[in-house]
Amino acid sequence: MADNYRAEYALLAERLTDRGLDVNKIKQRLKDQKIETPSWGFSNAGTRFGTYRQPGAAVSIEEKLADAAQVHKFTGVAPTVAVHVLWDFPNGAADCTNLSAYAKSLGVKIGAINPNVFQAREYMSGSITNENPAVRKQAVDHMVDSIELGKIIGSDVLSLWFADGTDYPGEGDFRRRKAYMLESLQTVYNAMPADMRMVLEYKPFEPGFYHTDIADWGMSFVMCQKCGPNAHVLVDLGHHLQGTNVEHIVAFLLDEERLGGFHFNNHKYADDDLTVGSINPYELFLIYNELAKAEDAPNGNPPVAYMVDQCHIMKSKIDAMIQTIEHIQGAYAKALCINRGKLLQAQKDYDIVTAEVCMTEAFNTDVSPLLKVVREEMGLDPNPLDAFRASGYWERMGKERGDRAGSGGVGA
């Protein structure tokens, strides 16, 4: 088997060289790729109808970090773990003692910190857009406290999502809520240290049925502009209306130097949080086309935070996370296989067919031999999922941890 994929790699390397590509540079970029996993992706999760438990699912932040470390151990490109303040630190700073050192001992680090301003009953009518100034202050204070926790655990990204919205016409005043939102976000932004970034997510709907206060990338973009240079738009791939051209949004934000990061997932109809690339892998490839192109000609956009945001219910937790990482690696590798010289000339010549062929040729390229060789050169097993399953880790955790209730996400 090993000889077979190496032989396939040799043929692929020859074809890529014929396209005018530097295979060694492609391999180095794949080795440098970094993808952040979410702590809540390793815990019991569910939908608004209830939580679905898996034997072995992590409960404590220590267990979540240990599971995330397994993903990094077998993929080599998932060195950081996003944390959720309410679900991971119910006791605040007391839960953070020595956490950074513990993560480091496992071979990972703490990534983005995620406040929670959507579960408390006080937020039924909004958090930072609530008419009650005391509720707005409660939300702002929680986010400021999250910044302080971030300092303790070494996080330099504050990841924000708001469920604020209304269900019926007349329920709230759009412009007044917008003013409340901006005032709150600016207060939080000003509390961040200079080396911390704010990334602001948007959703077209859910849970607000009539309107959502940050309903699209433009609204997030404006809020970020008004906050300052360390505020950037967070694109969640699952949170778009049907037919939205996400890669166009990505290109626009890159050009404006306001793309902060991604929450990787996928959807069929709406906010489903399915495994990234499971429904529309071509879309994921087209998004990575814009990202890879921006890496070739950097325009000043800040480093993009690549974060997974999936709460696996039907799939085994770590299996699904490794599969997710592999899908992302594959999309990036295919984007790096585009013959950009040929594509540019076709665009200038108005040769639409050739331009599209450049894209489909790269998308249809079997990059698995390339990825296996890259992993081998990184000292990893070329088949991460098979290697993880063979380790017996998940079976051991199922026996040791059992079937327990615990904190987690409900479609975050």
C-alpha positions as a Markdown table, in Angstrom:
| # | Residue | x | y | z |
|---|---|---|---|---|
| 1 | Met | 0.0 | 0.0 | 0.0 |
| 2 | Ala | 2.8 | 2.4 | 0.9 |
| 3 | Asp | 4.6 | 1.8 | -2.3 |
| 4 | Asn | 1.4 | 2.3 | -4.2 |
| 5 | Tyr | 0.6 | 5.8 | -2.9 |
| 6 | Arg | 4.2 | 6.9 | -3.3 |
| 7 | Ala | 4.1 | 5.8 | -7.0 |
| 8 | Glu | 0.8 | 7.7 | -7.4 |
| 9 | Tyr | 2.4 | 10.7 | -5.8 |
| 10 | Ala | 5.3 | 10.6 | -8.2 |
| 11 | Leu | 2.8 | 10.7 | -11.2 |
| 12 | Leu | 0.8 | 13.5 | -9.6 |
| 13 | Ala | 4.0 | 15.5 | -8.9 |
| 14 | Glu | 4.9 | 15.2 | -12.5 |
| 15 | Arg | 1.4 | 16.4 | -13.7 |
| 16 | Leu | 1.5 | 19.3 | -11.2 |
| 17 | Thr | 5.0 | 20.3 | -12.4 |
| 18 | Asp | 3.6 | 20.3 | -16.0 |
| 19 | Arg | 1.0 | 22.8 | -14.8 |
| 20 | Gly | 3.8 | 25.1 | -13.8 |
| 21 | Leu | 3.4 | 24.4 | -10.0 |
| 22 | Asp | 6.2 | 24.0 | -7.4 |
| 23 | Val | 5.3 | 20.7 | -5.7 |
| 24 | Asn | 7.7 | 21.3 | -2.8 |
| 25 | Lys | 6.1 | 24.7 | -2.1 |
| 26 | Ile | 2.6 | 23.0 | -2.1 |
| 27 | Lys | 3.8 | 20.4 | 0.4 |
| 28 | Gln | 5.2 | 23.1 | 2.6 |
| 29 | Arg | 2.0 | 25.1 | 2.6 |
| 30 | Leu | 0.0 | 21.9 | 3.5 |
| 31 | Lys | 2.4 | 21.3 | 6.4 |
| 32 | Asp | 2.0 | 24.9 | 7.6 |
| 33 | Gln | -1.9 | 24.7 | 7.5 |
| 34 | Lys | -3.5 | 25.1 | 10.9 |
| 35 | Ile | -7.1 | 24.3 | 11.8 |
| 36 | Glu | -8.6 | 25.0 | 15.2 |
| 37 | Thr | -11.0 | 22.4 | 16.8 |
| 38 | Pro | -13.8 | 23.4 | 19.2 |
| 39 | Ser | -14.0 | 22.0 | 22.7 |
| 40 | Trp | -17.8 | 21.6 | 22.4 |
| 41 | Gly | -17.3 | 19.3 | 19.4 |
| 42 | Phe | -16.0 | 16.6 | 21.7 |
| 43 | Ser | -18.9 | 16.9 | 24.2 |
| 44 | Asn | -22.5 | 15.7 | 24.2 |
| 45 | Ala | -24.5 | 17.9 | 21.9 |
| 46 | Gly | -27.9 | 18.0 | 20.2 |
| 47 | Thr | -30.6 | 20.2 | 18.8 |
| 48 | Arg | -33.3 | 22.3 | 20.3 |
| 49 | Phe | -35.2 | 19.1 | 20.8 |
| 50 | Gly | -32.7 | 17.7 | 23.2 |
| 51 | Thr | -29.2 | 16.4 | 23.8 |
| 52 | Tyr | -27.9 | 13.1 | 22.5 |
| 53 | Arg | -25.3 | 11.4 | 24.5 |
| 54 | Gln | -22.4 | 9.2 | 23.3 |
| 55 | Pro | -20.5 | 6.9 | 25.7 |
| 56 | Gly | -17.0 | 8.4 | 26.1 |
| 57 | Ala | -18.0 | 12.0 | 25.2 |
| 58 | Ala | -16.0 | 14.5 | 27.1 |
| 59 | Val | -17.5 | 16.4 | 30.0 |
| 60 | Ser | -14.7 | 18.5 | 31.6 |
| 61 | Ile | -12.5 | 20.9 | 29.7 |
| 62 | Glu | -9.5 | 18.6 | 30.6 |
| 63 | Glu | -11.2 | 15.7 | 28.8 |
| 64 | Lys | -12.1 | 17.9 | 25.8 |
| 65 | Leu | -8.5 | 19.0 | 25.5 |
| 66 | Ala | -7.3 | 15.4 | 25.7 |
| 67 | Asp | -9.7 | 14.4 | 22.9 |
| 68 | Ala | -8.6 | 17.4 | 20.8 |
| 69 | Ala | -5.0 | 16.4 | 21.3 |
| 70 | Gln | -5.8 | 13.1 | 19.7 |
| 71 | Val | -7.0 | 14.9 | 16.6 |
| 72 | His | -3.8 | 16.9 | 16.4 |
| 73 | Lys | -1.7 | 13.8 | 17.2 |
| 74 | Phe | -3.0 | 12.0 | 14.1 |
| 75 | Thr | -3.5 | 15.0 | 11.7 |
| 76 | Gly | -0.6 | 17.2 | 12.7 |
| 77 | Val | -2.5 | 20.4 | 11.7 |
| 78 | Ala | -4.9 | 21.0 | 14.6 |
| 79 | Pro | -2.7 | 22.5 | 17.4 |
| 80 | Thr | -5.3 | 24.8 | 19.0 |
| 81 | Val | -8.6 | 24.3 | 20.7 |
| 82 | Ala | -11.4 | 26.9 | 20.9 |
| 83 | Val | -13.1 | 27.2 | 24.3 |
| 84 | His | -16.5 | 28.2 | 25.4 |
| 85 | Val | -16.7 | 30.2 | 28.6 |
| 86 | Leu | -20.1 | 29.0 | 29.9 |
| 87 | Trp | -19.7 | 25.4 | 28.9 |
| 88 | Asp | -16.0 | 25.0 | 29.8 |
| 89 | Phe | -15.5 | 27.4 | 32.7 |
| 90 | Pro | -18.8 | 27.5 | 34.7 |
| 91 | Asn | -16.8 | 28.7 | 37.7 |
| 92 | Gly | -14.9 | 31.4 | 35.8 |
| 93 | Ala | -11.3 | 32.0 | 36.5 |
| 94 | Ala | -11.2 | 29.2 | 39.1 |
| 95 | Asp | -11.5 | 26.7 | 36.2 |
| 96 | Cys | -8.6 | 28.2 | 34.4 |
| 97 | Thr | -5.8 | 27.3 | 36.9 |
| 98 | Asn | -2.9 | 25.8 | 35.1 |
| 99 | Leu | -5.1 | 25.1 | 32.0 |
| 100 | Ser | -2.6 | 26.5 | 29.5 |
| 101 | Ala | 0.2 | 24.3 | 31.0 |
| 102 | Tyr | -2.1 | 21.3 | 30.9 |
| 103 | Ala | -3.0 | 21.9 | 27.2 |
| 104 | Lys | 0.7 | 22.3 | 26.4 |
| 105 | Ser | 1.5 | 19.0 | 28.1 |
| 106 | Leu | -0.9 | 17.3 | 25.7 |
| 107 | Gly | 0.7 | 19.0 | 22.7 |
| 108 | Val | -2.1 | 21.6 | 22.0 |
| 109 | Lys | -2.8 | 25.2 | 23.0 |
| 110 | Ile | -5.9 | 27.3 | 23.8 |
| 111 | Gly | -7.3 | 29.1 | 20.8 |
| 112 | Ala | -10.3 | 31.4 | 20.5 |
| 113 | Ile | -12.4 | 32.2 | 23.5 |
| 114 | Asn | -16.2 | 32.2 | 23.0 |
| 115 | Pro | -18.5 | 34.1 | 25.4 |
| 116 | Asn | -22.1 | 33.0 | 25.8 |
| 117 | Val | -24.8 | 35.6 | 25.6 |
| 118 | Phe | -27.7 | 33.5 | 24.3 |
| 119 | Gln | -28.6 | 30.9 | 26.9 |
| 120 | Ala | -29.6 | 32.9 | 30.0 |
| 121 | Arg | -33.3 | 33.7 | 30.4 |
| 122 | Glu | -32.5 | 37.4 | 30.6 |
| 123 | Tyr | -31.5 | 37.3 | 26.9 |
| 124 | Met | -34.9 | 36.2 | 25.7 |
| 125 | Ser | -35.4 | 39.6 | 24.2 |
| 126 | Gly | -31.8 | 40.2 | 23.2 |
| 127 | Ser | -28.5 | 40.6 | 24.9 |
| 128 | Ile | -26.6 | 43.7 | 23.6 |
| 129 | Thr | -29.7 | 44.9 | 21.8 |
| 130 | Asn | -32.1 | 44.5 | 24.8 |
| 131 | Glu | -34.2 | 47.5 | 25.7 |
| 132 | Asn | -33.2 | 46.9 | 29.4 |
| 133 | Pro | -29.8 | 48.6 | 30.0 |
| 134 | Ala | -29.1 | 46.2 | 32.9 |
| 135 | Val | -29.4 | 43.2 | 30.5 |
| 136 | Arg | -27.1 | 44.9 | 28.0 |
| 137 | Lys | -24.6 | 45.5 | 30.8 |
| 138 | Gln | -24.8 | 41.9 | 31.9 |
| 139 | Ala | -23.9 | 40.8 | 28.4 |
| 140 | Val | -21.0 | 43.3 | 28.1 |
| 141 | Asp | -19.7 | 42.4 | 31.5 |
| 142 | His | -19.6 | 38.7 | 30.6 |
| 143 | Met | -17.7 | 39.5 | 27.4 |
| 144 | Val | -15.2 | 41.7 | 29.3 |
| 145 | Asp | -14.8 | 38.9 | 31.9 |
| 146 | Ser | -14.2 | 36.5 | 28.9 |
| 147 | Ile | -11.4 | 38.8 | 27.8 |
| 148 | Glu | -9.8 | 38.5 | 31.2 |
| 149 | Leu | -10.2 | 34.7 | 31.1 |
| 150 | Gly | -8.6 | 34.9 | 27.7 |
| 151 | Lys | -5.6 | 36.6 | 29.2 |
| 152 | Ile | -5.2 | 33.9 | 31.8 |
| 153 | Ile | -5.4 | 31.0 | 29.4 |
| 154 | Gly | -3.5 | 32.6 | 26.6 |
| 155 | Ser | -6.3 | 33.2 | 24.0 |
| 156 | Asp | -5.8 | 36.1 | 21.6 |
| 157 | Val | -9.1 | 35.7 | 19.7 |
| 158 | Leu | -12.5 | 36.8 | 21.0 |
| 159 | Ser | -15.1 | 35.0 | 19.0 |
| 160 | Leu | -18.6 | 36.6 | 19.1 |
| 161 | Trp | -22.0 | 35.4 | 18.0 |
| 162 | Phe | -25.3 | 36.9 | 19.1 |
| 163 | Ala | -28.8 | 35.3 | 19.0 |
| 164 | Asp | -30.3 | 38.8 | 19.2 |
| 165 | Gly | -33.3 | 39.3 | 16.9 |
| 166 | Thr | -37.1 | 39.6 | 17.0 |
| 167 | Asp | -39.9 | 37.2 | 16.0 |
| 168 | Tyr | -42.7 | 39.8 | 15.0 |
| 169 | Pro | -42.9 | 43.1 | 13.2 |
| 170 | Gly | -43.0 | 46.0 | 15.7 |
| 171 | Glu | -41.4 | 43.9 | 18.4 |
| 172 | Gly | -38.2 | 46.1 | 18.3 |
| 173 | Asp | -36.9 | 49.2 | 16.6 |
| 174 | Phe | -34.1 | 48.2 | 14.1 |
| 175 | Arg | -32.1 | 51.4 | 14.4 |
| 176 | Arg | -32.3 | 51.7 | 18.2 |
| 177 | Arg | -31.2 | 48.1 | 18.5 |
| 178 | Lys | -28.3 | 48.8 | 16.1 |
| 179 | Ala | -27.2 | 51.7 | 18.3 |
| 180 | Tyr | -27.3 | 49.5 | 21.4 |
| 181 | Met | -25.3 | 46.9 | 19.6 |
| 182 | Leu | -22.6 | 49.3 | 18.4 |
| 183 | Glu | -22.2 | 50.9 | 21.9 |
| 184 | Ser | -21.9 | 47.5 | 23.5 |
| 185 | Leu | -19.4 | 46.1 | 20.9 |
| 186 | Gln | -17.2 | 49.2 | 21.2 |
| 187 | Thr | -17.1 | 48.9 | 25.0 |
| 188 | Val | -16.0 | 45.2 | 24.6 |
| 189 | Tyr | -13.5 | 46.1 | 21.9 |
| 190 | Asn | -11.9 | 48.8 | 24.0 |
| 191 | Ala | -11.4 | 46.3 | 26.8 |
| 192 | Met | -9.3 | 44.0 | 24.7 |
| 193 | Pro | -5.5 | 44.0 | 25.0 |
| 194 | Ala | -3.6 | 45.2 | 21.9 |
| 195 | Asp | -2.7 | 41.7 | 20.8 |
| 196 | Met | -6.3 | 40.3 | 20.9 |
| 197 | Arg | -8.6 | 40.3 | 17.9 |
| 198 | Met | -12.4 | 40.3 | 17.8 |
| 199 | Val | -14.1 | 38.2 | 15.2 |
| 200 | Leu | -17.8 | 38.8 | 14.7 |
| 201 | Glu | -20.2 | 36.2 | 13.2 |
| 202 | Tyr | -23.4 | 36.8 | 11.4 |
| 203 | Lys | -26.6 | 34.8 | 10.8 |
| 204 | Pro | -29.5 | 35.6 | 8.4 |
| 205 | Phe | -32.0 | 34.0 | 10.7 |
| 206 | Glu | -32.4 | 31.7 | 13.7 |
| 207 | Pro | -33.3 | 32.1 | 16.5 |
| 208 | Gly | -34.9 | 35.4 | 15.4 |
| 209 | Phe | -37.7 | 34.5 | 13.0 |
| 210 | Tyr | -38.6 | 38.0 | 11.8 |
| 211 | His | -35.1 | 39.6 | 11.9 |
| 212 | Thr | -31.7 | 39.0 | 13.2 |
| 213 | Asp | -29.6 | 42.0 | 14.4 |
| 214 | Ile | -26.4 | 40.9 | 12.6 |
| 215 | Ala | -28.1 | 39.3 | 9.6 |
| 216 | Asp | -25.3 | 39.3 | 7.0 |
| 217 | Trp | -21.6 | 39.9 | 6.3 |
| 218 | Gly | -22.2 | 43.6 | 5.5 |
| 219 | Met | -23.7 | 44.3 | 8.9 |
| 220 | Ser | -20.8 | 42.5 | 10.6 |
| 221 | Phe | -18.4 | 44.4 | 8.4 |
| 222 | Val | -19.8 | 47.8 | 9.4 |
| 223 | Met | -19.7 | 46.9 | 13.1 |
| 224 | Cys | -16.1 | 45.8 | 12.8 |
| 225 | Gln | -15.2 | 49.0 | 10.9 |
| 226 | Lys | -16.7 | 51.1 | 13.6 |
| 227 | Cys | -15.0 | 49.2 | 16.4 |
| 228 | Gly | -11.4 | 49.4 | 15.1 |
| 229 | Pro | -8.6 | 47.6 | 13.1 |
| 230 | Asn | -8.6 | 44.5 | 15.4 |
| 231 | Ala | -12.3 | 43.6 | 14.6 |
| 232 | His | -12.9 | 41.3 | 11.7 |
| 233 | Val | -15.8 | 39.4 | 10.1 |
| 234 | Leu | -16.2 | 35.7 | 11.0 |
| 235 | Val | -17.7 | 33.6 | 8.2 |
| 236 | Asp | -19.7 | 30.5 | 9.3 |
| 237 | Leu | -20.1 | 28.4 | 6.3 |
| 238 | Gly | -23.4 | 26.9 | 7.5 |
| 239 | His | -25.1 | 30.3 | 8.2 |
| 240 | His | -26.1 | 31.5 | 4.7 |
| 241 | Leu | -29.3 | 31.6 | 2.7 |
| 242 | Gln | -29.7 | 29.1 | -0.1 |
| 243 | Gly | -27.6 | 29.9 | -3.1 |
| 244 | Thr | -25.4 | 32.5 | -1.4 |
| 245 | Asn | -22.1 | 32.9 | -3.2 |
| 246 | Val | -19.9 | 32.5 | -0.1 |
| 247 | Glu | -16.6 | 32.6 | -2.0 |
| 248 | His | -17.5 | 36.0 | -3.4 |
| 249 | Ile | -18.1 | 37.2 | 0.2 |
| 250 | Val | -14.7 | 35.8 | 1.2 |
| 251 | Ala | -12.9 | 37.5 | -1.8 |
| 252 | Phe | -14.6 | 40.8 | -0.9 |
| 253 | Leu | -13.6 | 40.7 | 2.7 |
| 254 | Leu | -10.0 | 39.7 | 1.9 |
| 255 | Asp | -9.8 | 42.7 | -0.4 |
| 256 | Glu | -11.1 | 44.9 | 2.3 |
| 257 | Glu | -8.7 | 43.3 | 4.8 |
| 258 | Arg | -11.6 | 42.4 | 7.2 |
| 259 | Leu | -11.7 | 38.6 | 6.9 |
| 260 | Gly | -11.1 | 37.4 | 10.5 |
| 261 | Gly | -11.8 | 33.7 | 10.3 |
| 262 | Phe | -14.1 | 30.8 | 9.5 |
| 263 | His | -16.4 | 28.5 | 11.4 |
| 264 | Phe | -16.1 | 25.4 | 9.2 |
| 265 | Asn | -19.3 | 23.3 | 8.8 |
| 266 | Asn | -21.8 | 22.6 | 6.1 |
| 267 | His | -25.6 | 22.7 | 5.5 |
| 268 | Lys | -28.2 | 21.4 | 3.2 |
| 269 | Tyr | -31.1 | 23.8 | 4.0 |
| 270 | Ala | -30.0 | 26.1 | 6.8 |
| 271 | Asp | -28.0 | 26.1 | 10.0 |
| 272 | Asp | -27.4 | 22.4 | 10.1 |
| 273 | Asp | -23.7 | 22.3 | 11.2 |
| 274 | Leu | -23.0 | 19.2 | 9.2 |
| 275 | Thr | -19.4 | 18.0 | 8.6 |
| 276 | Val | -17.6 | 20.5 | 6.3 |
| 277 | Gly | -17.5 | 19.3 | 2.7 |
| 278 | Ser | -20.2 | 16.7 | 3.2 |
| 279 | Ile | -22.8 | 18.4 | 1.2 |
| 280 | Asn | -21.1 | 20.7 | -1.2 |
| 281 | Pro | -17.3 | 20.0 | -1.5 |
| 282 | Tyr | -17.0 | 22.1 | -4.7 |
| 283 | Glu | -18.1 | 25.2 | -2.7 |
| 284 | Leu | -15.4 | 24.5 | -0.1 |
| 285 | Phe | -12.9 | 24.2 | -2.9 |
| 286 | Leu | -14.0 | 27.5 | -4.4 |
| 287 | Ile | -13.7 | 29.2 | -1.0 |
| 288 | Tyr | -10.2 | 27.8 | -0.6 |
| 289 | Asn | -9.4 | 29.0 | -4.1 |
| 290 | Glu | -9.8 | 32.6 | -2.9 |
| 291 | Leu | -7.8 | 31.9 | 0.3 |
| 292 | Ala | -4.9 | 30.3 | -1.5 |
| 293 | Lys | -4.9 | 33.1 | -4.1 |
| 294 | Ala | -4.7 | 35.6 | -1.3 |
| 295 | Glu | -1.8 | 33.8 | 0.2 |
| 296 | Asp | 0.0 | 34.0 | -3.1 |
| 297 | Ala | -0.5 | 37.8 | -3.2 |
| 298 | Pro | -1.0 | 39.0 | 0.4 |
| 299 | Asn | -2.9 | 42.3 | 0.6 |
| 300 | Gly | -2.6 | 43.1 | 4.3 |
| 301 | Asn | -5.5 | 41.0 | 5.5 |
| 302 | Pro | -4.8 | 39.7 | 9.1 |
| 303 | Pro | -4.1 | 36.0 | 9.6 |
| 304 | Val | -7.3 | 34.1 | 9.0 |
| 305 | Ala | -8.4 | 32.0 | 12.0 |
| 306 | Tyr | -9.6 | 28.6 | 10.6 |
| 307 | Met | -11.9 | 27.2 | 13.2 |
| 308 | Val | -14.2 | 24.2 | 13.1 |
| 309 | Asp | -17.7 | 24.7 | 14.6 |
| 310 | Gln | -19.5 | 21.4 | 14.5 |
| 311 | Cys | -21.5 | 19.5 | 17.2 |
| 312 | His | -21.4 | 15.9 | 16.0 |
| 313 | Ile | -24.5 | 13.9 | 17.1 |
| 314 | Met | -24.8 | 10.9 | 14.7 |
| 315 | Lys | -21.0 | 10.5 | 14.1 |
| 316 | Ser | -18.5 | 9.4 | 16.6 |
| 317 | Lys | -16.9 | 12.6 | 18.1 |
| 318 | Ile | -13.2 | 12.2 | 17.2 |
| 319 | Asp | -13.8 | 10.2 | 14.0 |
| 320 | Ala | -15.9 | 13.1 | 12.7 |
| 321 | Met | -13.4 | 15.7 | 13.7 |
| 322 | Ile | -10.5 | 13.9 | 12.0 |
| 323 | Gln | -12.7 | 13.5 | 8.9 |
| 324 | Thr | -13.4 | 17.2 | 9.0 |
| 325 | Ile | -9.7 | 18.0 | 9.1 |
| 326 | Glu | -9.1 | 15.7 | 6.2 |
| 327 | His | -11.9 | 17.4 | 4.1 |
| 328 | Ile | -10.4 | 20.8 | 4.8 |
| 329 | Gln | -6.9 | 19.6 | 3.9 |
| 330 | Gly | -8.2 | 18.1 | 0.7 |
| 331 | Ala | -10.0 | 21.3 | -0.4 |
| 332 | Tyr | -6.8 | 23.4 | 0.3 |
| 333 | Ala | -4.6 | 20.9 | -1.5 |
| 334 | Lys | -6.9 | 21.1 | -4.6 |
| 335 | Ala | -6.9 | 24.9 | -4.5 |
| 336 | Leu | -3.1 | 24.8 | -4.5 |
| 337 | Cys | -3.2 | 22.6 | -7.7 |
| 338 | Ile | -4.9 | 25.3 | -9.8 |
| 339 | Asn | -2.8 | 26.4 | -12.8 |
| 340 | Arg | -3.0 | 30.1 | -12.0 |
| 341 | Gly | -0.9 | 31.3 | -14.9 |
| 342 | Lys | -3.2 | 29.5 | -17.4 |
| 343 | Leu | -6.3 | 30.7 | -15.5 |
| 344 | Leu | -5.2 | 34.3 | -15.6 |
| 345 | Gln | -4.5 | 34.2 | -19.3 |
| 346 | Ala | -7.9 | 32.6 | -19.9 |
| 347 | Gln | -9.6 | 35.4 | -17.9 |
| 348 | Lys | -7.8 | 38.1 | -19.9 |
| 349 | Asp | -8.7 | 36.4 | -23.2 |
| 350 | Tyr | -12.4 | 36.0 | -22.2 |
| 351 | Asp | -11.9 | 32.3 | -22.6 |
| 352 | Ile | -14.6 | 31.2 | -20.3 |
| 353 | Val | -14.4 | 27.5 | -21.0 |
| 354 | Thr | -10.6 | 27.3 | -20.4 |
| 355 | Ala | -11.0 | 29.3 | -17.2 |
| 356 | Glu | -13.6 | 26.9 | -15.9 |
| 357 | Val | -11.5 | 23.9 | -17.0 |
| 358 | Cys | -8.7 | 25.2 | -14.8 |
| 359 | Met | -11.0 | 25.1 | -11.8 |
| 360 | Thr | -12.6 | 21.7 | -12.5 |
| 361 | Glu | -9.2 | 20.2 | -13.4 |
| 362 | Ala | -7.9 | 21.1 | -10.0 |
| 363 | Phe | -11.0 | 20.1 | -8.2 |
| 364 | Asn | -11.1 | 16.7 | -9.8 |
| 365 | Thr | -7.4 | 16.1 | -9.0 |
| 366 | Asp | -6.9 | 13.1 | -6.6 |
| 367 | Val | -4.8 | 14.8 | -4.0 |
| 368 | Ser | -4.8 | 11.9 | -1.5 |
| 369 | Pro | -1.3 | 10.6 | -2.6 |
| 370 | Leu | 0.0 | 14.2 | -2.0 |
| 371 | Leu | -1.5 | 14.4 | 1.4 |
| 372 | Lys | -0.3 | 11.0 | 2.4 |
| 373 | Val | 3.3 | 11.9 | 1.5 |
| 374 | Val | 3.0 | 15.2 | 3.3 |
| 375 | Arg | 1.8 | 13.4 | 6.5 |
| 376 | Glu | 4.6 | 10.8 | 6.1 |
| 377 | Glu | 7.2 | 13.6 | 5.9 |
| 378 | Met | 5.6 | 15.1 | 9.0 |
| 379 | Gly | 6.2 | 11.9 | 10.9 |
| 380 | Leu | 2.5 | 10.9 | 10.8 |
| 381 | Asp | 0.6 | 7.9 | 9.7 |
| 382 | Pro | -0.6 | 8.7 | 6.1 |
| 383 | Asn | -4.1 | 7.6 | 7.0 |
| 384 | Pro | -5.1 | 9.6 | 10.1 |
| 385 | Leu | -8.6 | 8.1 | 10.6 |
| 386 | Asp | -7.5 | 4.5 | 10.3 |
| 387 | Ala | -4.6 | 5.1 | 12.6 |
| 388 | Phe | -6.8 | 6.7 | 15.2 |
| 389 | Arg | -9.3 | 3.9 | 15.1 |
| 390 | Ala | -6.5 | 1.3 | 15.4 |
| 391 | Ser | -5.2 | 3.1 | 18.5 |
| 392 | Gly | -8.3 | 2.0 | 20.5 |
| 393 | Tyr | -8.5 | 5.4 | 22.3 |
| 394 | Trp | -12.2 | 5.9 | 21.7 |
| 395 | Glu | -13.1 | 2.4 | 23.0 |
| 396 | Arg | -11.0 | 3.0 | 26.1 |
| 397 | Met | -12.7 | 6.4 | 26.7 |
| 398 | Gly | -16.1 | 4.7 | 26.3 |
| 399 | Lys | -15.3 | 2.3 | 29.1 |
| 400 | Glu | -13.5 | 4.7 | 31.4 |
| 401 | Arg | -15.9 | 7.7 | 31.0 |
| 402 | Gly | -19.1 | 5.9 | 30.3 |
| 403 | Asp | -22.4 | 7.6 | 29.4 |
| 404 | Arg | -22.6 | 10.8 | 31.3 |
| 405 | Ala | -24.5 | 14.1 | 31.1 |
| 406 | Gly | -22.3 | 17.2 | 30.8 |
| 407 | Ser | -22.0 | 20.7 | 29.4 |
| 408 | Gly | -21.9 | 21.1 | 25.7 |
| 409 | Gly | -23.3 | 22.8 | 22.7 |
| 410 | Val | -26.7 | 22.9 | 21.2 |
| 411 | Gly | -26.0 | 24.0 | 17.7 |
| 412 | Ala | -23.7 | 26.9 | 18.7 |
